[in-house]
Amino acid sequence: MAAEPNGDYTTLVVRLHMGADGMWYVSVDGTNQLDALPLRPVTFIIRLWQQSGTGIVRGSIRLHDDDQPVPIQTNTRLEELVRAWLLTGGAPPGPS
């Protein structure tokens, strides 16, 4: 059995919601000293490649005016969460 790496997890609960003023806001649970932050419009460039037969998605994400992409790699579960969020208009389902 492989040894567990040293380190700690940090969990953030990030909420994206529309305010009464019609603007979208992001907030982080447990940060009562911070107000919800209004989101400015932004364009992301996302480049994805899915490996046949594995469900693994690799790619990069960057801001439209930035030439330094951030690599991403995911699996089918993350894809399910994003689909649930974007296609149902609600939060992704929790653990069953």
VOGU-3710 file (C-alpha; in Angstrom, 3 decimals, decimal comma):
1> maaepngdyt> 0,000/0,000/0,000  1,360/3,409/-0,977  2,046/5,950/1,751  -0,324/8,888/2,010  1,290/12,184/0,985  1,731/14,820/3,676  -0,646/17,756/3,527  -4,098/19,021/4,373  -7,302/19,559/2,435  -9,012/22,934/2,299
11> tlvvrlhmga> -12,685/22,989/1,370  -14,363/26,073/-0,042  -18,083/26,293/-0,667  -18,431/28,837/-3,464  -21,889/30,083/-4,419  -22,864/31,771/-7,670  -26,219/33,548/-7,420  -28,217/36,374/-8,938  -28,834/39,357/-6,668  -32,020/41,409/-6,427
21> dgmwyvsvdg> -30,346/43,951/-8,720  -30,087/41,349/-11,517  -26,296/41,080/-11,274  -24,523/37,786/-10,661  -22,539/37,442/-7,434  -20,036/34,992/-6,036  -19,649/34,351/-2,318  -17,716/31,907/-0,157  -19,415/30,267/2,831  -17,919/31,145/6,187
31> tnqldalplr> -16,619/34,553/5,131  -19,028/36,762/7,053  -16,629/39,707/6,913  -16,778/39,842/3,094  -19,693/41,036/1,022  -20,730/39,051/-2,032  -18,555/40,111/-4,950  -20,238/41,179/-8,198  -18,952/39,299/-11,229  -17,728/41,272/-14,194
41> pvtfiirlwq> -18,422/39,918/-17,666  -15,521/37,802/-18,881  -14,761/35,510/-21,795  -12,899/32,268/-21,198  -11,295/30,188/-23,934  -11,627/26,499/-23,083  -9,874/23,921/-25,247  -10,810/20,289/-24,539  -9,745/16,874/-25,783  -11,448/13,630/-24,723
51> qsgtgivrgs> -9,520/10,404/-24,879  -11,578/7,706/-26,617  -12,933/5,011/-24,343  -11,686/6,472/-21,043  -13,905/9,449/-20,295  -10,826/11,474/-19,393  -11,014/15,062/-20,592  -7,839/17,105/-20,889  -7,362/20,630/-22,027  -6,739/24,174/-20,933
61> irlhdddqpv> -8,616/27,283/-19,866  -7,521/30,884/-20,234  -8,888/34,395/-20,332  -9,487/35,664/-23,860  -6,811/38,361/-23,540  -4,214/36,181/-21,798  -1,806/33,823/-23,532  -1,010/31,732/-20,435  -3,454/28,811/-20,299  -4,077/26,701/-17,200
71> piqtntrlee> -4,070/22,936/-17,809  -7,098/20,935/-16,717  -7,817/17,224/-16,499  -11,077/15,710/-15,412  -13,145/12,562/-15,400  -16,755/11,725/-16,142  -17,976/12,701/-12,653  -16,907/16,327/-13,102  -18,608/16,325/-16,484  -21,811/15,075/-14,810
81> lvrawlltgg> -21,635/17,861/-12,211  -21,159/20,573/-14,822  -23,998/19,188/-16,951  -26,317/19,068/-13,908  -25,478/22,673/-13,048  -25,723/24,113/-16,563  -28,599/22,071/-17,966  -30,976/21,939/-14,994  -30,577/25,509/-13,797  -29,780/24,372/-10,283
91> appgps> -27,016/23,087/-8,114  -25,422/19,736/-8,909  -26,924/16,816/-7,004  -25,294/16,019/-3,692  -24,023/12,643/-2,570  -26,681/9,960/-2,473
//
